[in-house]
Structure formats: C-alpha cells, structure tokens
Amino acid sequence: MRPPAQAAPRRYQGRRGFLSEAKNPLIIAQRGAGSAEGFEILSRLADDWGIAICQYWAIQLAAPTDHPMAVGGDPAEWLAEADLVLVVDSLAPWSPDIHALKPGCKVVHIGEDPLYARFPIRNFPCDLALVGNTAEVIVELADAASSFLPRAETVRNTRRAEVATAAAKRRSTILERAAAARGPVMSKAFVSTCLSKALEGRDAAVLSELGVPLEELTLQSPDTWYQEPHSGGLGWCFPAALGMKLARPDRLIVATMGDGSYMFSNPVACHQIAEAAGIPLLILVLNNSEWGAVRQSVLGVYPDGYAAKSNAMPLVSLAPSPDFTQVAAASRAWTAKVVEADDLLPTLQAAIEQVMVEKRQALIEIRIS
C-alpha cells in the first residue's frame, strides 16, 4: 500500500537538511526510479545538488547514461569518500567483499520494500528507510530538500562541477576504449556503441542477458534498459522481449544475449512463437563460444590461480559453436553474421529495417572476443 500523501512532512521531520549537510553524497540506483516522473525528478535532484549517480548492476534505468552526474557502474571510488548514500530500490547496492563504506557514512534506503524484508539474508546498513512507491518517495524527497537549496549553493555548485568533470572524463574514456576495441575481434563494449548509433532517434528498449553492457550505451529515457533479474535469469531475455513487443507493438525491442544465454532461452520455441504470433524482434547473439560469466567468476575468486595463468578453464568452452543463424532461419527470420567491425552498423540498420518496416523477426550473430 502506498503511504498517504499527508505522511510526507512527518517522514522528513528533522531530516530535511541531510542533503545540505553532506559533503560527498552518492546515489546508487539499481531497479529504476519507479516511473517516468521519478526518472525526471531523480535526474533533477542529482543535478540540483551535484550528487554522483552510480547505476551498479542495474536492471532498469534510473537516470540517463550520459547524465552529467552519471559516474558509471562501479561505486568503489565514490563509496570510499561518501558521507551519505541514497540507495534507490537496490537489492545489492554494493558488494561488501570489494566495496567499503567510509566510517560514519549515513545510508538512506528508498523503495516499497527498501530493506528487502522477504529475502532470508541481506546485510546492508540503514540509518533511514523511506518506505513507499519509489517514484513518490523520490518526488517527496526532492520537494522536502528544495528549501535547503539556496543555503547550500556554494557547496553544491562546487561539488557539481567536480562530479561533472569526473563523470565526463570517465565516460569519454569508456567510449574511447570501446571504440578502440573493434578488432581483430570485437568487444561487447564496441557492440554497445554501434547499437547506440543504430538506435538514434528511435523509440526502443534494449534487453540484455549477458549481452551488450549498459555503460557504453547512450540511453536517455526510462524503460529503455532491462537486464535479467538478480534472482537468476538464464533464458530470460528472449521470452521477456516477446512479451514486451506484444505490449508495445510499435516499439523497437532489441534482445541481446550471449551465446549460452541464447541456447538457454529455448530458441527454437521462441522463434516459432515469434513467427506464429507475428512478433518482430531484433535479436543479437554475442558469440564468444564460451560461458563468459563462468570465466569471470573463476577469475574473480582465483585471479592468480592455475586456470587464470594457463587460460585453460574447465566447463567454460562452448566450442564448436552452432550456427545460430540457421536456428532462426528455420522460422523464416532475417539473419546475418558479423565478424568485421566495419560491417556491424550497416547490418544493424538493415536488421532494424526488417523488423520495423517488413515486420519480420531478425537475428544477428556477432563474433566477439
């Protein structure tokens, strides 16, 4: 149940100045901002107060990826200096094994169940829980804090400039690195930058299940990014995209998956449904012929182990790789394979034409490193 509107003044009683008192506040958002209004207000709140926004392990978008306060997906540097963290509907706002809070840092959780009470184990500090519809709480918080804006002008202007400079430098570095990773075998980051170019000016949503990464995309609107749920999602992306396209038939829906995730989706059934029900999707299969998540987990736990040093990891390889275009072609999908970086953007544009004009499902298999 949503909290009554008249409760808003009481929930901030005696706490309305905490933003003006913080020297290094940080916003961490994971499951979006609750609505289009929440998205707009959270973006404005961050800009007004000069607060860094980190979208760590995000499954929905809470602010534009190119927002001047957007500092990417790694909270480590910002958490180390933060004296106030606003956690917006985040199951795991940071990883305690690798991220540490500054002593004395205050943590405020926001959401309908901000402490995730139904989870058997969750251990993140909380100094204040603002319980309610996520978007409504964000709107109330911004309104309650607005009266303190004038008195904090000097501090927030200085902080805004510092955060904006750091954010711009990081984004420039990320995009330059992605653009350089074009060959001889493309990276996932490079695919993201090309997809952003192909989606310019279009009403589109991108779903990713170990597919394209978020940080290299340029997304500026809510409900444009969806990642598999933290509870587990192998095989989630393709059927989720089918449902999303049914709900928004005039919208371009892009389902991006690793090769293992694509196989887990039961692709023969999904392609058959897409053809039978007339659901034109754009499917990108990023093929590295291995379980990339398994490799990353091994390296994360044993960075200096035998498998890392020898680059021979058991239960990782998916070679020999199937020809995924033939799986899709069995249901009359438009298909293409891309190996060379120069071919990716025109192939994406051709596939989008097939999906949006010809109303035909399209699959592109992209060879990645």
PyMOL commands that set and color helices and strands:
alter all, ss='L'
color gray80, all
select helices_A, chain A and resi 5-11+18-21+36-49+76-79+134-146+150-180+188-199+237-247+259-264+267-276+292-301+306-310+324-329+341-356
alter helices_A, ss='H'
color red, helices_A
select strands_A, chain A and resi 25-29+52-54+84-88+106-111+128-131+204-209+225-227+252-258+282-287+334-338+362-367
alter strands_A, ss='S'
color yellow, strands_A
deselect
rebuild
show_as cartoon
